[in-house]
Amino acid sequence: MLRRTFLGVLGATCVGAALPAGVEAGGKEFKGYPGSKGVLFDATRCIGCRKCEAACNKVSNLPVPEKKFDDLSVLDTKRRTDAKTFTVVNKYKGPENPVFRKSQCNHCLEPACASACFVKAFKKLPNGAVVYDESVCVGCRYCMIACPFEIPTYEYDEPLTPRVMKCNMCAPRQAEGKIPGCVEECPKEALVFGERDELIKIARQRIRRNPDRYVDHLYGEDEMGGTSWMYLSGVPFNEIGMREDLGTKSAPELTAGALASVPMVAGLWPVLLGGIYAVTQRNRKVGDEERKEAVANALARASEEAEKTLSEALKKADVANKRQIEVEVKKAVEEALTPKEEEQDKNSEKEES
């Protein structure tokens, strides 16, 4: 709990104001592992049946939702993924008939979540999936801020061991030689699973053979350096809720190079250290149940104060300065973590003895 409490306060304090993604510096372009798998979603074939949602819920062992999967009234409200829902289908107005779009983790070739995570809780696998290791996660939630598609979500209702939750492209099933559950259950073949290079060829062939049916663009082939989950559509992508302002550079490439220190970071430390002190002092005086409540309250107060301070300051900062701020905060976290944690552990051992 010492490590998670300490870094939970760091995350809430330093990134509570939704700073942009900070990533490890690197200038090399990466186009994916050879033979890497992916999924092609064709919006012109999707009928909004939600069978993919039901399949995902089953294979991921997620809680059954209040409304059954055959209740299509949920499509009337725009939804997003959450800690108990790894994929959702949304309905959009089309020129004649409704258009449906499935949303889940896009499994970037160079994931912003992995680049922003300083404990390397996220990893891009050679099979194309971006997976998460809860055993090393410290709950800082940098990944949630970094993701340009707003996919990772947090188990806020878990007081002790909250996790970051998202689609893992059925990596365990892939390891068994199976295809993702959503792809397997799609009745209209709106989802195709295979090697990413082959999916690109299939998509281009569909566009070439039916130019009046498709927008002449494969979304995800190059966006944010490329993704393993790609999309075809018969209407402009912004009309089905997809960002068209991301560009083709990956997250690491966007923040490559040395960044100067930012004076604003110094202003964050009083709030940061105050939150840490409140938690550690309180922990020495209360029992297990009270400790949970004390930690939650301290995190909430630190997050609220930091969000107010940072939101006001970031209104005046440009994008480059925002990136500099997060990089410097992460650097300070990494430098401060080890000695502080070791000192706390030693003090705890003395108290117990």
C-alpha positions as CSV (number, residue, x, y, z in Angstrom):
1,M,0.0,0.0,0.0
2,L,2.9,2.4,0.6
3,R,3.9,2.4,-3.0
4,R,0.4,2.6,-4.4
5,T,-0.7,5.3,-1.9
6,F,2.4,7.4,-2.7
7,L,2.0,7.2,-6.4
8,G,-1.7,7.6,-6.3
9,V,-1.2,11.0,-4.7
10,L,1.4,11.8,-7.3
11,G,-0.9,10.9,-10.1
12,A,-3.8,12.8,-8.7
13,T,-1.8,15.8,-7.9
14,C,0.5,16.0,-11.0
15,V,-1.8,15.0,-13.7
16,G,-5.3,15.7,-12.3
17,A,-5.7,18.6,-14.7
18,A,-5.5,16.4,-17.8
19,L,-2.1,17.2,-19.1
20,P,-1.4,15.9,-22.7
21,A,0.5,12.7,-23.1
22,G,4.1,12.6,-22.1
23,V,6.1,9.9,-23.7
24,E,9.6,8.6,-23.8
25,A,11.8,10.4,-26.2
26,G,12.6,8.6,-29.4
27,G,12.9,9.5,-33.0
28,K,12.7,6.1,-34.8
29,E,9.6,5.3,-36.8
30,F,8.1,1.9,-36.0
31,K,5.7,0.2,-38.4
32,G,4.7,-2.8,-36.3
33,Y,6.1,-6.2,-35.7
34,P,6.3,-8.5,-38.8
35,G,3.2,-10.6,-39.0
36,S,1.4,-8.6,-36.4
37,K,-2.3,-9.2,-36.2
38,G,-5.1,-6.7,-36.3
39,V,-8.9,-6.2,-37.0
40,L,-10.6,-4.4,-39.8
41,F,-14.0,-2.9,-39.0
42,D,-16.3,-2.0,-41.9
43,A,-19.0,0.4,-40.8
44,T,-20.9,-0.2,-44.1
45,R,-21.6,-3.8,-42.9
46,C,-22.4,-3.2,-39.2
47,I,-26.1,-3.5,-38.3
48,G,-25.8,-2.4,-34.7
49,C,-26.9,-5.8,-33.3
50,R,-24.5,-5.6,-30.3
51,K,-23.5,-9.2,-30.6
52,C,-19.9,-8.1,-30.4
53,E,-20.6,-6.4,-27.1
54,A,-22.1,-9.6,-25.7
55,A,-19.2,-11.7,-26.9
56,C,-16.7,-9.3,-25.4
57,N,-18.6,-9.4,-22.1
58,K,-18.5,-13.2,-22.1
59,V,-14.9,-13.8,-23.0
60,S,-13.6,-11.0,-20.8
61,N,-15.6,-12.2,-17.8
62,L,-17.2,-8.8,-17.3
63,P,-20.3,-8.1,-15.2
64,V,-23.6,-8.5,-17.0
65,P,-25.1,-5.1,-17.7
66,E,-28.5,-3.9,-16.4
67,K,-29.9,-3.8,-20.0
68,K,-29.6,-7.0,-22.0
69,F,-27.6,-7.0,-25.2
70,D,-30.6,-7.5,-27.3
71,D,-32.0,-4.2,-26.0
72,L,-31.1,-1.9,-28.9
73,S,-32.6,1.1,-27.1
74,V,-29.2,1.8,-25.6
75,L,-28.0,2.8,-29.1
76,D,-30.1,6.0,-28.8
77,T,-27.6,7.3,-26.2
78,K,-23.9,7.8,-27.1
79,R,-21.7,5.6,-24.9
80,R,-18.1,5.0,-24.3
81,T,-16.1,2.2,-22.9
82,D,-15.7,1.9,-19.1
83,A,-14.2,-0.4,-16.5
84,K,-16.9,-3.0,-17.0
85,T,-17.4,-2.5,-20.8
86,F,-14.5,-3.0,-23.1
87,T,-16.4,-2.3,-26.4
88,V,-19.5,-0.4,-27.3
89,V,-21.5,0.2,-30.5
90,N,-22.8,3.7,-31.1
91,K,-25.4,4.8,-33.7
92,Y,-25.0,7.9,-35.9
93,K,-27.2,9.6,-38.4
94,G,-26.4,8.6,-42.0
95,P,-27.5,10.1,-45.3
96,E,-30.4,7.6,-45.6
97,N,-30.0,5.0,-42.8
98,P,-28.3,5.0,-39.5
99,V,-24.6,4.2,-39.4
100,F,-23.0,2.1,-36.6
101,R,-19.5,2.2,-35.3
102,K,-17.8,-0.2,-32.8
103,S,-15.4,1.4,-30.3
104,Q,-12.7,-0.3,-28.3
105,C,-8.9,0.0,-27.8
106,N,-7.3,0.6,-31.2
107,H,-4.0,-1.1,-30.2
108,C,-1.6,1.5,-31.5
109,L,1.6,0.4,-33.1
110,E,3.4,2.7,-30.7
111,P,0.9,3.1,-27.9
112,A,0.7,6.4,-26.1
113,C,-0.4,4.6,-23.0
114,A,2.8,2.5,-23.0
115,S,5.0,5.5,-23.7
116,A,3.4,7.5,-20.9
117,C,3.7,4.7,-18.3
118,F,6.9,5.1,-16.3
119,V,6.5,1.6,-14.7
120,K,5.9,-0.1,-18.0
121,A,2.5,-1.5,-17.1
122,F,1.5,-1.4,-20.7
123,K,3.2,-3.4,-23.5
124,K,2.7,-3.8,-27.2
125,L,2.9,-7.5,-28.1
126,P,4.3,-8.9,-31.4
127,N,0.8,-10.3,-32.0
128,G,-0.6,-6.8,-32.2
129,A,-2.3,-6.5,-28.8
130,V,-1.6,-3.8,-26.2
131,V,-1.8,-5.5,-22.8
132,Y,-1.8,-4.3,-19.2
133,D,0.1,-5.7,-16.2
134,E,-1.8,-4.8,-13.1
135,S,0.9,-6.2,-10.8
136,V,3.2,-3.2,-11.6
137,C,0.6,-0.5,-12.1
138,V,0.8,2.3,-9.5
139,G,-2.5,3.9,-10.4
140,C,-1.1,7.2,-11.7
141,R,-3.5,7.2,-14.7
142,Y,-1.0,8.7,-17.1
143,C,-2.3,6.2,-19.7
144,M,-5.8,7.6,-19.5
145,I,-4.6,11.1,-20.2
146,A,-2.2,10.0,-22.9
147,C,-4.6,8.0,-25.0
148,P,-5.9,10.1,-27.9
149,F,-8.9,7.8,-28.3
150,E,-10.0,8.1,-24.6
151,I,-10.1,4.3,-24.1
152,P,-8.4,3.3,-20.8
153,T,-10.7,3.5,-17.8
154,Y,-10.2,3.2,-14.1
155,E,-11.9,1.0,-11.4
156,Y,-12.9,3.9,-9.2
157,D,-15.2,1.7,-7.2
158,E,-12.3,-0.5,-6.1
159,P,-10.8,1.1,-2.9
160,L,-7.7,-1.1,-2.5
161,T,-6.5,-2.5,-5.9
162,P,-8.1,-0.5,-8.7
163,R,-7.0,-1.4,-12.2
164,V,-6.9,0.3,-15.5
165,M,-9.3,-1.5,-17.8
166,K,-9.5,-1.8,-21.6
167,C,-9.8,-4.3,-24.5
168,N,-6.7,-6.5,-24.8
169,M,-7.7,-7.8,-28.3
170,C,-8.3,-11.2,-26.7
171,A,-4.6,-11.8,-26.3
172,P,-5.3,-14.9,-24.2
173,R,-7.5,-16.3,-26.9
174,Q,-4.9,-15.5,-29.5
175,A,-2.4,-17.4,-27.5
176,E,-4.7,-20.4,-27.8
177,G,-5.0,-20.0,-31.6
178,K,-8.5,-18.4,-31.4
179,I,-9.7,-15.2,-32.9
180,P,-11.1,-12.3,-30.8
181,G,-14.6,-13.0,-29.4
182,C,-16.2,-10.0,-31.1
183,V,-14.9,-11.0,-34.5
184,E,-16.1,-14.6,-34.0
185,E,-19.7,-13.5,-33.2
186,C,-20.2,-10.8,-35.8
187,P,-23.0,-12.1,-38.1
188,K,-22.3,-9.7,-41.0
189,E,-18.5,-10.0,-41.2
190,A,-18.2,-6.3,-40.3
191,L,-15.1,-7.4,-38.4
192,V,-12.2,-9.2,-40.0
193,F,-9.2,-10.6,-38.1
194,G,-5.8,-11.3,-39.7
195,E,-2.3,-10.0,-40.3
196,R,-2.3,-6.2,-40.4
197,D,-0.6,-6.0,-43.8
198,E,-3.3,-8.3,-45.3
199,L,-6.1,-6.3,-43.8
200,I,-4.7,-3.2,-45.4
201,K,-4.8,-5.0,-48.8
202,I,-8.4,-6.1,-48.2
203,A,-9.5,-2.6,-47.3
204,R,-7.9,-1.0,-50.3
205,Q,-9.4,-3.7,-52.5
206,R,-12.9,-2.9,-51.1
207,I,-12.4,0.8,-51.7
208,R,-11.1,0.2,-55.2
209,R,-14.0,-2.1,-56.2
210,N,-16.7,0.0,-54.5
211,P,-15.6,3.7,-54.7
212,D,-19.2,4.9,-54.3
213,R,-19.7,2.9,-51.1
214,Y,-16.5,3.9,-49.2
215,V,-14.7,7.0,-48.1
216,D,-11.3,6.7,-49.8
217,H,-9.4,6.3,-46.6
218,L,-8.4,3.5,-44.2
219,Y,-8.6,5.0,-40.7
220,G,-5.8,3.6,-38.5
221,E,-3.4,2.8,-41.3
222,D,-1.4,5.9,-40.4
223,E,-3.2,7.8,-37.6
224,M,-1.0,8.3,-34.6
225,G,1.7,6.2,-36.3
226,G,-0.8,3.5,-37.2
227,T,-3.1,1.2,-35.2
228,S,-3.8,-2.5,-35.2
229,W,-7.5,-1.8,-35.3
230,M,-8.5,-0.1,-38.5
231,Y,-11.8,1.3,-40.0
232,L,-13.6,1.6,-43.3
233,S,-16.6,3.9,-43.6
234,G,-19.2,5.1,-46.1
235,V,-19.4,8.5,-44.4
236,P,-16.7,10.9,-43.3
237,F,-15.1,9.6,-40.1
238,N,-15.9,12.7,-38.1
239,E,-19.6,12.0,-38.7
240,I,-19.2,8.7,-36.8
241,G,-17.4,10.2,-33.8
242,M,-13.8,9.7,-34.9
243,R,-11.0,12.3,-34.6
244,E,-9.5,13.5,-37.8
245,D,-7.0,15.9,-36.2
246,L,-4.5,13.3,-34.9
247,G,-2.0,13.4,-37.7
248,T,0.4,10.5,-38.6
249,K,3.1,10.9,-36.0
250,S,3.2,8.4,-33.1
251,A,3.2,9.5,-29.5
252,P,6.9,9.0,-28.9
253,E,7.7,10.9,-32.1
254,L,5.7,13.9,-31.1
255,T,7.7,14.4,-27.9
256,A,11.1,13.3,-29.1
257,G,14.2,15.3,-28.1
258,A,15.4,17.0,-25.0
259,L,13.0,19.3,-23.2
260,A,14.0,22.1,-20.9
261,S,12.8,22.4,-17.3
262,V,9.5,24.2,-16.6
263,P,9.3,26.5,-13.7
264,M,5.7,25.6,-13.1
265,V,6.8,22.2,-11.8
266,A,8.3,23.8,-8.7
267,G,4.8,25.2,-7.9
268,L,3.3,21.7,-7.9
269,W,5.6,20.3,-5.3
270,P,4.0,22.0,-2.2
271,V,0.6,20.6,-3.2
272,L,2.2,17.2,-4.0
273,L,4.2,16.9,-0.7
274,G,1.2,18.2,1.3
275,G,-0.9,15.4,0.0
276,I,1.8,12.8,0.7
277,Y,2.4,14.1,4.2
278,A,-1.4,14.0,5.0
279,V,-1.6,10.4,3.9
280,T,1.5,9.1,5.6
281,Q,0.7,10.9,8.9
282,R,-2.9,9.7,8.9
283,N,-1.8,6.1,8.2
284,R,0.1,5.9,11.4
285,K,-2.9,6.8,13.5
286,V,-5.8,4.8,12.1
287,G,-6.8,1.2,11.5
288,D,-7.3,-0.5,8.2
289,E,-10.9,0.7,7.6
290,E,-10.1,4.2,8.5
291,R,-7.0,4.1,6.4
292,K,-9.0,3.4,3.3
293,E,-11.2,6.4,3.9
294,A,-8.3,8.6,4.8
295,V,-6.4,7.7,1.7
296,A,-9.5,8.3,-0.5
297,N,-10.2,11.7,1.1
298,A,-6.6,12.8,0.8
299,L,-6.4,11.8,-2.8
300,A,-9.7,13.6,-3.6
301,R,-8.5,16.8,-1.9
302,A,-5.1,16.7,-3.6
303,S,-6.7,16.1,-6.9
304,E,-9.2,18.9,-6.6
305,E,-6.6,21.4,-5.5
306,A,-4.2,20.4,-8.2
307,E,-6.8,20.4,-10.9
308,K,-7.8,23.9,-10.1
309,T,-4.2,25.2,-10.0
310,L,-3.2,23.4,-13.2
311,S,-6.3,24.2,-15.2
312,E,-5.8,27.9,-14.6
313,A,-2.1,27.7,-15.5
314,L,-2.6,25.5,-18.6
315,K,-5.0,27.9,-20.2
316,K,-2.0,30.2,-20.7
317,A,0.4,27.5,-21.8
318,D,0.8,26.3,-25.4
319,V,1.0,22.6,-26.4
320,A,4.8,22.5,-26.2
321,N,4.9,23.8,-22.7
322,K,2.2,21.3,-21.7
323,R,4.4,18.4,-22.9
324,Q,7.4,19.9,-21.1
325,I,5.4,20.1,-17.9
326,E,4.5,16.4,-17.8
327,V,7.9,15.2,-18.8
328,E,9.5,17.1,-16.0
329,V,6.9,15.9,-13.5
330,K,7.5,12.3,-14.5
331,K,11.2,12.9,-14.2
332,A,10.8,14.3,-10.7
333,V,8.6,11.3,-9.8
334,E,11.1,8.8,-10.9
335,E,13.9,10.5,-9.1
336,A,11.9,11.0,-5.9
337,L,10.2,7.6,-5.7
338,T,13.0,5.1,-4.8
339,P,14.6,6.9,-1.8
340,K,11.3,8.1,-0.3
341,E,9.8,4.6,-0.6
342,E,12.8,2.9,0.9
343,E,12.8,5.4,3.8
344,Q,9.1,4.7,4.5
345,D,9.7,1.0,4.4
346,K,12.5,1.2,6.9
347,N,10.4,3.4,9.2
348,S,7.5,0.9,9.0
349,E,9.9,-2.0,9.8
350,K,11.2,-0.1,12.9
351,E,7.6,0.6,14.1
352,E,6.6,-3.0,13.7
353,S,9.7,-4.3,15.6
